[in-house]
Amino acid sequence: MAARYRWASLALCSLLAFASNVLAIGQPTCVAFKSSHSTFPVVQNRKATPIILSPDEWPGVQRTAFDFASDIEQVTGVKPALKNVTSPHPSYSSYGSSVIIVGTLGKSSLIDEVVNRTKLDVSSIQGKWEAYLTKEVANPLPGIKSAYVMIGADKRGTIYSLYDHSEQFGVSPWYWWADVPATKHTELFVDSSGCSHGVPTVKYRAIFLNDEQPCLQNWAFGKFTNGTGAPLTGSPFNHFFYTKLFELILRLKGNYLWPAMWASGFGLDDPLNQPLADWYDIVMGTSHEEPLMRSTPVEWDLLGTGPWDYSVNAQNIYNYWVEGAERSKNYENMITIGMRGAGDLPLPAGEGIPLLEKAIKDQREILMNVFNVTDVTTIPQVWTLYKEVQGYYEDGMQVPDDVTLLWSDDNWGNIRRYPLVSERNRTGGAGVYYHVDYVGQPRDYKWITSSQIEKTFEQMSAAVARDATRIWVLNVGDLKPYEMHSEFFLTYAWDADRWTPTNIGSFVQSWAKREFDLDDSDAAEVAGIIHNLTRHNARRKPELMNSTIYSLTNYREAENVLTMLQNLNVSSTRIYSKLPSQTKPAFFQLVYHPVHASLILTHMYIAAGLNNLHAWQGRVSANDYLAQVEDLFEQDYALELDYHGILDGKWNHMMDQTHVTYFPDYWQEPQVNSMPYVTKVQSKKMPRNGAMRVIPEGTQGAWPGDNIHNCPAGYGCSDPTMTIDPYVPAGNRYVDVALGGIHGFDFKVTSNVSWVKISPTSGSLSTDHPDQRVFLDVDWDQVKGIDAAHLTFNATAPTQFQEWRSVVPPGYPSPTVVVSVTLIANHTVVPSNFEGGAKASRQRASGQDPAALSSEYDFYLFNTVAQGGNVTITTLVSPALNGLGDDRPLGLALQIDDGEAQTKYFVPSATAGNLPDGWDGMDGWVANSIIEVPMVFQVQPGAHTLKVWMIEPTVVVQKIIIDTGGVLPSYLGPPESIRV
């Protein structure tokens, strides 16, 4: 397998400036916990300022004001009075000299009276979608000396003003969904100047519950039903479930929902679902395959007549759509139009465009008739360009200008296409449908968090730059365990201007402070844990893991990966252990569990690989790894039960997802978790070649004896030769001495030269201690040019004497970091492997200095003999698609010194609606989370400069490998070379 590297984050350094101890993320703050001359009291001296509203206020605002008062009580222990007050009124003094007034501009007679009386300037929000302002106002109403007014331009603007303050007070949006306790304060104040927010970046900000079986559905059955679901579907997703979700969405600054649809019908299952969504002020919609507010195929399978085929059954389907429109016409919706074939598959071949154009024409006719309007453009509509549907559009299908085009990613976080310049003036605008959970090719991924917010930021920031900001929808699967990523997506959609490549890392640190009430140091540590964990799981989705993904022999890759995860687990355990009991359930769900679960799974697969490798090498330690695999397999289930037992079983079934050992070349989840394949060696019998097994680093072979990996013939192989030089990244090489049978032995390692440093020089092996790693280092002051050492491994066992020799020639004139059976020379010193990501973020402008669009890296070659004077430079870039169209394919150019630059376009064109060659498969781009871009250059030894030129934006360079003939197979590629 060629060297690979995964997604690595953009630079994570600076923090947004937040007020001390204020627990808000990505927003200006106006809350304080100490009084000053410029603050207004919310709670002071155990007394809460009353909250008043107008009876004619929106019901959703009335409901949210109740949450607001409850949130204040959760933080301070004091609950403010909440009252409806009729306006106008001769005097409001009975409510107190100071009050908090909540209301919507143009709806609340109380707010309108305040504005008219005080001449309060509301021009900054008036008529603006979901905007709000808050501030202290003197003498706002007769009899009231001062008020803190919280004014929304519309109903959700007012709602967001309340929830924004609740978060700053210390109430997490996840207080129920992740059991985050409120941060306690004895007093609360707000700045007299208040807070404000204008129009959100994205108008409609949604999550989509999808692939909700087995976890979310099983959990909801236990939590929200008496064991019986909806009469027709059996669904547990009733209004008790959805009202919890509606509140969460609003607290996260979302406003739009695609409801669960696998075996559910939002408008069918519970007659209260739709009216309560409207009462909460949630915009409802349906997914790409569910036109006109009907859960399809669920409702069609139950209530429809004939096949789901508009070419032969148009009238029945038309009538079905009419019923959906009628059922939802009294509520705020975003209507999905278009259709796919039965089972979320393409329409019949050859019929797609004309059939879809007719369906959309008929659907818009239905909307005009049902809504009784002459202008259908007044009804918000969306057409999702998912999979082959994008192909219909690109092949010339006509869609009305007022319909929002919802572009999709490839289900793996790579946006297929952005709006072109010619498409950016459509009145319906454009948006993005994005995934952090998916069921389909090349494999399901829905067990645990495995997407990076850095990647999401990179893709969605490009969407913002290209005006795809009318609708964003995030497929969140079961919602848990994607809590943080869901919040980031909606936070970025709310106000994209606040986030840049240099402060994106502060999101996680602020999130950790808010959720767990941590100090700066521990919050930074949690941010590091999350960053490294999601990078690990994004490199290779856990569902795509197996026992040989990470090399067991080259670059110490598997053990370095395992060490990294073990260190994350130590850090998360340390923080978990010091937290107060009320915070531990939240930390367990949001940090500890994903870390520990990822460690267990990765460790299990690596142990399974080592079990098979050690058995092949004749090592009895294979049996120890067998025992490890069995133990880790049980630990995986035990951790699942721990999750299900949190808070007396509140989250029972939420981790039901099977995830261990998928069938090769099959995308669907396994029916049951099954342990990775392992074997066992007969440890009671002496092996044919004696008790001692000697295994040099970098080989699958073992000496003495025959092994297919010892030499090409597989038998009669000579002792191996290993190389070592001053540029070994690890600083040394090693040889494993291993027990090959029942009888233990003592061994000694000697050399014929003094410059070899051996540690340890002797040891004892037994069934309790079957392996010993012997490290080899060199005193380079003693080595002149090329020299060779003979190492002798002597073993004394009760039944035999064994001697094995190895030759270690050091000092080869190359920076190769190799000790292996094969001499590998001329690895290159590369200044950086770009593990922080180098993103070309600007387009080439006419007349712009080309030097501004390139990066330069100095490197040194010792020789280029192995490839006949050539080197292969492989640039590893993050997966991406030709989002600006196939006429502007992604590419990059490389140049060495002043030589001729080479250009390569690495994403080939694809037929309309399809993905390019190389994308799919267990060894494809998205499975490997990397695209390899090799180029061959003729170059002589010595110092050189590599220039990397941008061709198109949105190319993220992860790593550059300059290979003179010695790169070994691995997943992540060679480690970063020594800097000199």
N, C-alpha and C positions, 0 to 999 in steps of 0.2 A: 504493500500500500504506500502510495506516495506520501511525502511529508505533508502534514496538514496543520492548520491552526484555526481556532474558533474566533467568534466575535469577541473582541475586547472593547472595553468601554472607551468613550471619548474622555478627554481630559476632565478630571474631577478635582476641582480645587477650591474655588472661592465660594463663599456662602452669601446668600441674600441677607440683607440687614434686617433683622427682626428685633422687636423690642424685647428686652430681657424678661424671660419667664413667660412670655406670651406664646401660647401654643398654637399658632396659626401657621399654615404652610402656603407660601407663595402668594401672599396678599398683604396689603398695607395694614398696619395694626393701629387700633385706637383704644386699647384696653390697658388699664394699669391696675396695680394692686395696692398702691399707696396714694393717698390724697395729695393734691397739689392745687395751686391757684388756678390751674387750667384743666381741672377734671370735674366731672359730674358724678355724683355717687349713685351706684346701683344698689350696693349693700354697704352700709356703714353703721358701726356700733350696733350690730345685730338687728338693724332695721332695713327693710327692703323698700325701694321706691316703687310705688304702684305703677302698673301698666294699664293704659286705657286704650280702647279701640272704639270705632264707630259700629253700631249694629248693622249698617249697610255695607260693611267691609266684605270682601270675598271670603267664602267659607274656608278655603284653604289657608288664608292668612289667619283667620280666627283660630283654626286648629294649630297652626305653627306657633302662634303666640302662647298657647297653652304649653307646648313643648319648651318654648323659651323660658317661661316662668319655672317650669320643672327643672330645666337645666341650671338655672340660677340656684335653685334649692339644692341640687346635687353637688354643686361646687361649694356653697357657703353654709348649707343647712338652714337657710332662711328662704321661705317662699314668698315672693311678692304677690300682692293682690292683683287680680286680673279682672277688669271690668269693662263692659260695654257702656258707652256714654253717648247719649243722644245730643246731636248738635243741630242748630245753635242752642245755647243755654245761657241764661243771665249770668250765672256764676258757677265755676267749677271748683270752688274752694273746698268743697266737701271731700274732694279726692286727694287733697294735700297741696302744699305750696310748690312741691316739685313732683313731676310725673314723667313717665316715659310714654310717649304717644306713638302708636304704631298705625300705619295706614298706607293705602295706595292712592297715588295722585289721581284725581278725577273720579275715584270710586268712593273714597272715604269722605263723608261730609265733615268729619272732625279735622282731617288733614287739610281739606280745602279751606276750612275756616282759619286754621293756623296760617296757611300761606297768604290768604287774603288779608288777614289782620296784621301780620308782621312784615308783609312784602318780602317774604323769604324767597331768595333767588333759586328756583328749581329748573332753570333753563338747561343746566348741564345734564339733566336726566329726562326731561319732559319729552314724551313720545319715543323714547329709546328703549329697545327690547331688553328687558330684565335688568335695567340699570337701577341703582339706588344711591341715596345719600343719607347720612345721619349727622346730626350736630346738635349742640345745645342752643336753644332759642329762649331769649328773655321775654317774659310777659306774652306767652303764646295765646293764652285764652283768658277770659275774665276770671280773676280770683287765683290764677296760677302764676307764680313768680318766675319759674324756670321749668323748661321741659327739654328732655332729650328726644328729638323727633327722629323716627326711623321711617323713611319715606321710600316707597318703591315706585318706579315709573309704571309698573304693571304688577299683577298679582305675584308673579314669581320674583320680581325684583324685591318686593317687600319680604317675601319668604327668605330669600338669600341674605338680606340684611340681618334678619334674626338669627339664622343658623351660622352666619359668619361670626357674629358676636359670641354665640354659644361656644364655637370652637376656640375662639380667643380666650374665653373665660376658663376653659379647661375641660370641655366635653367633646370627646372624640366622635366623629361620625360613626365610628365602629363600636360605640359603647354597647350595643346589643349584639351585632353580628360578629364581633370578635372579643366581647367581654372586657373592653378597655375601661378601667375605672376612671371616674372623673378626678381631675387634679384639684385638690382642696385648697381653698383660700378663705380667709375669714372676712375679707372685704373685697369689693369689686368697684372699680371706677372706669369711666370712659373719658377719653379726651373730649374736651368741649368742642374741638374742631371736627370731631367725628371721623367716620370712614365713608368712602364712596367707591363705587365701581361703575364703569360705563358698560357699553354693549360688549357681551362676551365675544371672544374670537370666533367661536363656532356657535351657530344659532341653535342647532338641535344636537344634544350631547347624550348619547344612549349607551346602555349595556344591553346585551342579548344573552338570555339564559338559554343554553343549548347543550345537547349531549348530556342531558340531566339525569340519565339513568347510568349507573345505579345510585350514585351518591345523593344528589340533591333530592331526588324523588323518594328514595327510601327514608332519608332523614325527615322530609316534610310529612310523610305518612305518620311517623311517630310523633312529630311535634305538633301538627295542626289538624289531625283528624282523630276520630275514635277507631281507626282501623279500616274505615270505609271511605273511599274517595268519591269523586263526582259520579252521579248516577249513570251517565252515558260512557264516560271515558275512564272512570276510576282514578282520575287525577287527584293528587292531594293539594294542588296549588289553588287554594281557595282565597277568600278575601283576608283571612287571618294571616296567611303567608304574605300576600301581596302588599298589605298595608305596611308591614315591616319593611318590605323592599322599597316601597314608594318613599318612605321617610329617609331611608339610607341614600337613595338617589339624590334627593333634594339636599341633604346635608353635604353630599359630595359635589354639589353644583351641577348635577345632571338634571335633565328635564324630560327625558324621552326613554321609552322602554319597548324592546321587542320581547314579549313574554315567552315562557317555556312552551315548547311545541312538539316534543317527541311523542307524547301520549296525552296531550292536554289541549284544551280549547279555552283560551282566556275568556271569551265572551259566552261560552257554552257551559263551562264547568260550575260557575257560581254567578248568579244574577247580580251580585253586589260588586263583582270585580270591576266592571267598566264604570259604573257611577262613582265608586270610591276612588278610582284612578283620577277621574275628573275632579272630584272633591279635593283630593290632595294636590291637584294641578300638575299631574303628570300627563305628558303627551303620549298617547299610545300609538303603536304601530305594529306591524307584523314583518316577518323576515322576508328575504328575497323570493321564497317559494310560496308565499301566502298572500295572494292579492285580495284586495278589498276587505280587509279586517276579518278574514276567516282563517282559522287554523287548518291549514291544508298540508298533508292529506288526512289528518285526523277527522275533521268534520265531514269532509267529502266521503270518506270511507263509511262513516256512520249514517249520513243523511243524503248524500248525493245519489244520483241515478245515472247509471251507465258509466262508460270509461272516462277517465280524466284526459280527454283528447278533444281539443276544440275544433279539430278538423271534421269530426264525425258526431260530436255531442254538444254543439255550441249552445243550443237553447237551454238545455238542462244546466250547463255550467253558468250561463248568463243569469238564469233565475237564482242560482246558488249565490252568485255575487250580489245580486240585488238584495237578498236577505242580509248579507253581511253589511252592506252599506246602510240599510234601514236600521239595523241593530245598533250601529255606532254613530248615527248622524247627529245625535244630541251632545256629543262629547268632542273634546279637542283631540284630533288624530292627525297623523301623517300617513296618508293612504299609500300603501304599496300597490303599484300597478305592474302589468306584465304577467308572465307565468313561465314556469318550467314544466317539464314532463312529469309523469307520475313517478313518485319516489325520489324527488329532487334530482331527476336526471334530465338530459337534454330533450328538447322537443323532437318529434320524428324527423329523420334526416330529409333535407331538402325542403322542409316546410317551415323552418324556423322564422325567417323574416316576414313573409306574407302573413303567416298565422299569427305572429306576435303583433304585427301592426294592426290587424283586425281586432285582436283581443284588446289592445290598448284603446282603440277607437271606441269599442263597445263599452269598455270600463268607464271611460270619460262620459259617455252618454248616460250610463247608469248614475254617475255622480251628479250630473246636471239634473236628472229627473228626481232623484231621491232628495237631494239638498235643495231642490227647487230654485236653482240659480240659472242665469243665462250666460254667466261667465265662469267657466269651469276653472280658470286660472286662479280664482280666489280660494280654491280648495287645495291645501298643500299635498303634493304627490311626489313619490320617489320611485325611481326605477333603478334597481341594483344590477350593475354590470358584473355579474358573478359568472366565472368560468366561461362557458360558450356564449352566454348572453353578451359579453363584451365583444365577441366576434361578430354577432349580428350588427351591433352598432358600428363597428369598424368596417364592416362590409357594406355599409350604406343605409342601414335601417333608419327611418325617420322617426324622431321622437319629439313631441311638442316642446317648445322652448321653455315653458314654465315648469316642466318636470325636472326635479333634481336628479342629476346623474350621480349615482353612488358607486364610485370606483372601488374595486376590491383589491386586497392583497392576494397572495398566492396561497393563503391559509397558513403560511409560515412566517408572516411578518414582513414580506417583501412586496411593496405596492406594485401592482402590475403596470399601471399607467396613471399619470397625472393629467389634468386638463391641459390641453395645448393652448397656445395663445389665442387661437381662433375660437376656442370653446369657452373662454373665460368671461364672455359678456352675456351668456345665457341668463335669462331672468330667473330661472329655477336654480342656477348655480350648480355646485358640485360638492361631493363629500367623499368619505372613505369608510369602507367596511373592513375592519381589522380583527385579527385573531390572536389570542393567547391560549387558545384551546381548540382542538380540532379532531374530528373523526374522518379519516380518509387516508389517501396515499401521501407519502410512502408508508406512513404509520400513524395510528392514533397518538395523540399526546394530550392527556387530560388528568394525570395523576397528581402532579405537584408542580409548583411554579418552575418554569423553565424558559422564560422570556426575560430579556433585559430591558429596563426602562431606557437605557442608553440607546439601544437599537430602535425602540419605539420612538424616542425623541428624534433620532436621525431621520426616520422615515416620515413622521408626521410633521416635522419642521419643514420638510420639502413640500408637503401638502399645503401647509400654510403659505409658503412662498409662492405657490401656484394656484392660490385662491380656491382650494378644495375645502371650504370652511362652512358650507351650509349645514351638513349633517356629518357627524362622526358616530359610528357604531362599533362597539368593542364586543366581540364574542368572548364571554367570560366563562363559558361552560357552566359549572356548578357554582360560580362566584367564589367560593372558597376552594382552594387556597390561593386565589389571585387577588387578595384584598388590596395589597399595596399597589400592584400594577394597575388595577382598576381605578384606584384613586388617582394615580399619576396621570392616566389617560384623560380622565375627566378634568383634573386640575389644569393640565396643559390646554385642553380644549376651552376651558373657562377664560384663561388669560395667557396666551402663548408668548406675549411680549416679555413676560417676567422671566422666561427661562432661556438660557443660552448654553452652549457647550461648556462654558467655564463654571457655571453654577448648578448644573443639573445634579451633581452629586449632593448638593445641599438638601435636595428634596428628601432623600432617605434619612439624613441626619436629623432634619427637622421632624420628620415622621417618627423617628425613634424617640426623640425628646417628648413629643406630644403623647405617644401611645404608652410609654413606660416611665415617664417622668425621670429621665436620666440626666446626668450632668453632661457637659460637653464632651468629656473624654470617653465615657461609655457610649454616648450616642454616636460618636465618630467610629468607635469600634464596631457597633452594630451596623453602621453604614458600610464598613469594610467587609463585614461578614456577608451582608446581603449582596454586595457587589461581586464578591468572589464566588458565592454560592450560585447566583444566577448566571455568572459567566461560565461556571463549570457545567451547569445543566443546559445552557444554551449551546455549548460546544458540541454536545451530543445529548439529545433528549434522553431522559432515563429510559423511555420505552424503546429506544434504539440501541441501548447498551448491550454488550455481550462480553464474554470472558477474554477476548483478544483485541478489543478496540484499542486500548492503550498498550503500547509495547511492553512486554515483560522482560525484554532483553536489551533494548537499545535506549540510550540516553537516560536510563533510570526513570523512564517516563511513568510507568504505573506506580512505582513507589513514591515518586514526587507528587503525583495527583492524590494518592491516598494520604500522604503526609499533610498536604494542603487541607484536605477535608477534615482530617483529625484535628488540625490546629483550629479550624473554624469551630469544630464541635467543642473543643476545650474552651474557647472564648465564649461561645453561647452558653455553655454550662456554667461558666464562672458568673456571668451576668445573671442568668436565671436563678442561681443559688442565692444571690444577694438581694433579690427583689422581695418586696413584701408579698404576703400570701395572696392579697387581692389582685396583684398585677401578674402573678405567675400564669394563670390561664391564658391571658392575652399573649404573653411572650411565648408560651409554649406553642400556640397556634401559629403565630406570625413569624417566629424566628427559630426557636429550638426544634420544633418538629421538622420543618423542611430541611434544616441542616442535618439533623440526626438521621432522618429518613434517607437523604441523599448519600450520606456516609455509609449507612448500612448496605444500601443497594450496590454502590460502587465497590465497596470492600468485598461484598459477596462475589461479584463478578470477577474481580481481580484474584481473589482467593481461588475461585474455580479455575481460572486460567493457570495459576501457579500449581494447582493440584495436577492438572493434566500435563503441564510442562515437567514438573518434578517426577511424575511417573514415567514419562518418556526418558528422563535422564537417569532413571534407576535410583531415585532418592526416596527413602522411607518417609521423609518429611511430606511427601504427597499425602500421606494419611492425616497428617496434622492439618493440612489445608482442607481436606475432606471434612474434618471435624469443624473447622472454622466455618465452612460454607453451611453446614447443617445448623450450627449455632446462629449464624447471621440470618438464615432463613426464618428461624423461629423468632429472632429479635425483630425482624420486619413486622411480623404479625403482632408481637407483643406491643410494639410502638403504636400500631393501628388501634389496638384495644385501649392503650393509654389515651389516645386522642378521643376515642368514643366515650371514655369514662369521665372526661372533664366535666366539672360542675354537675355531678350526678347524672351524667348521660345526656347533657344538653345537645351535644353534637354527635350522638350515636348515628352511625352509618355514613357520616360525611367523608370517611376515608375507605369506603367499600371498594373503590376502584381496583381491579386487578392490574398488576403492573410488572410481574416477575416472569421472565422467559416468554417472550412472544415467539410465534412460529416464524422461521426464516422465510423471507420474501412474502410475508402476509401482513397486511396493514391492520387487521382488526384485533381488538383486545383479546387476550386469552380468556378462556372460560373460567380458569382457576389459576392462582399463582402456583408455579411449579419451580422447584429448585433447579438452578443451572446444572448442566451435565458435569458430573464428577466421576472419578474412578478410585480404585484402591489398589495398593501394591501389597504383595505378600511379604510382610516384614519378618516372618519367621524363618525364611529360607535365605541362605547366602546367595547373592547374585554371582553370575558366572565369572565376573572380572574382579571379584574381591569386594571388601567392605567399603573402601574409600572411593568416592566419586569427586572428581575435580572439575569445576565448571568455570572457565574464564568469563569475565564480563563481556556481554555482547554476543553470546552464542546460545543456541538451543541445544548444542551438543554437550557431551560429557566424556571425560577420560578417566581411566583407560577403557578400552573396549570399542566396539563398533556402534556407530550412530550415524544416521543419514545426514546429520548436521555437522559431523566432524570433518568431513571432506566430501567432494562431489561423488566419489565412488561409494561412500558409505561404509567402507571396511578397509582395514589395513592403513588407516590414516596415521600420519605422523603427528607428533606433539604440536600443539598450536603455537603460533607466534603472535604476540601482542605488542602493540606500539603504545608509546606514551610520550608526551611532549609537554612543554611548559604552558600550553594554552588549554589544557583540560579544564572546562568550566567547573567541574566538581573538585578539581585539585588533586585527584588521585584516580587509580583504577583498582579493581578488586578481582579476586578469585574466590569462589565459594568452594569450601571443602565440606563434603556431605557424607552422611552415613548411608550405606547401600544395603544393609542387612541387619540381622538381629544382633550381631556382635559389635559392640562399641570399640573404639580404638583411640589411641593417642597419636598425634601427628606433630611433625616439626617442619618448618619451612626454612630453607637455607639458600644462600646465593653465593656465587663465586666472585662477586664484586661488592665493594663497600658502599657504592653510591645508591643502591636500592634500599629503601626504607620499608621494612615489612612490619605490619602490625595486625594481629599478634603474630609472633614467630612460632607459636605452638598452641595446642589446644587438645581437648578431649571431647569426643563425640559419643553419644549414647542415644537410646530411644527417647530419653527426656530432653536431649539437646542434640538434635540430629544435623544441624547445619552450623557452620562457622564461616563468617565472611572475613577474608584476609585482604587488607588494603595495602596497595603498593604505591609508594611515592618515590621521588628521586631527589637527591641532592645535586641540583644542576650545576653547582660550582665545580663538581668533580667530573662532569661529563664534557668532553670536547668533541664536537661534531657528532658522529654516529658511533654508538657503542652498543654492546649487547651484554645481557646478563643471563645466566642460567639459574633458574629457580628449581629447587628440588623439594618436592613434597613427600616426606617420609611418614608412613603410617605403620604402627605396630598394633596388630590385633591378635587375640588369643590364637587364631588359627592361621595367620599368614603375616608375611612381611610384604609391604607394598612400597614402591618408589615410583614417583612420577615427576618428570622434568618439564619445565617450560622455558622457552627463550623469550626474553623481553628486551628488544632492541630500542633504546630511547634515542631521543635527539634527532629524529628525522626532521629535515628542514621544512616543516609545515606546522600550522596551528591546529592540526587535527586533534580532536578530543576523543580519541578512540582507543580502547583496548579490546581487540576482537581477533578472531581467527584469521580474518582477512585484513591485510594491510590497507588502511584507508588514509589517504594523504590529501593535503591541500584543502581542508575546510578553510573558509575565508573569515578573516576578522571583519565582522560587520558592526559598524558603530551602534546600531540599534535594530532590534527586530520589530520595532514599532508596536509594542504591546499596548500602547496607549491609543493607537488608532491615528492615522494621518488622513484626514478627510479633505478632499478637494471640494471646496464649497462655493467656488465662484465660476461663472461661465467665462470663457475666453471672450474678451471684448475687443472690438476692432481697434487697432492701434495701441493696444495695451502692451506694456513691456512684457515679453514672454518670460523673463526671469521671475516675474511676480507669480507665475503659475507653475513653478517647479520647486522641488526640494532637492537638496544635495546631501550626499552621505559619503564620507571618505572611508576607504577600506584598503587592505593590503593583501596581496597574493604572494605566497611563497613559491608556488610552482603551478603550472597548468598541464603537467605531463599526462595525467590520467585521461584527459579528454582531447589529447592531441593539440594543445594550445588553445582550446576553447573552454568556456565556462557556461554553465546553464544557470541563468538567473530566473528564479521562480518567485513571482510576486503573489502572495496570498491575500486575497481581498474578500471582504464580507459579501455574502450573497446579495444580489440586487438584480433588478430587471430593467429593461429598457423603458423606463417610466416616461420618457419624453418621446417615445415612438421608435419603431425599428429603423427609421431613417436617421436617428441619432443614437446609435448603439453605445453602450458603455465601453470605454476603452481607456488605455493609458499608454504612455510612451516611456521608454528607458533609453538612456544614453550614457556611455562610459567615456569620461574625459571629453575630448572634442570630436569623438567619432560620430558616425552616423547614428541617429536615433532610430530605434525600432518601435513601431506602433502595433498594438494588438487590441482588437475588439473582441472581448471575451464572452459576451452574451449574444449568441446567434439569433437571427430572426426566427420568429415562430409564426405559424399560421394563425389567422385571426381567432382569438378566443382560447388559444392553446398556449402551453408553456414551452420554452425552448429545450432543445436537446441538451442533456446533461443535468437537467433539474431533478428528475425523478430517480427512484431506485434507492436501495440501501447504501449505495456508495455515490449518490448524487450530491448536488450542491447543497440542498436543504438538509439532507441527512447528515452530511459532513460539516455543514455550516461554514463552508468556505468554497471559494472558486480559485483554482490554481491557474496562474498565467505564466507559462514558461517562455523564455526567450534565450537564444544561444548567441554568445558574443565571442569573437576571437580577441584574446587579450594576453599580454605578456606578464610575467611576474613583476611585482613591484607595487608602488603606491598608485591608487587610482581614485577617481571621484565618480560616483554613480548619481545621475540626475533622474528624478522621477517627474514626468510631465503630466499635467492634467489634460485630458481630452474632453471629458464631460463631467459635470458635477455629480455628486452623490456616489462617488467611488471612495470606499473606505479601505485603505491599505492596512493590513494587519501585520504582515511580516514579509521580509525579503530574504530569500535563501540563495546564496551564491555558491554553487556546487561545482567543484573542480573534479568530481568523480567519487566522492566518498560519503554522500548522504545515505543514511540507513533508513529502512522502513520504520515509520512511527506515525502516530496520529497527529500529534501537535507539531511535529517537525523538530529539527535540532534546537537545543537551547541557545539562548543569545550568546554570541561569541564574546571572547575576552576583548575588552577595550584596551588599546595600547596608545 
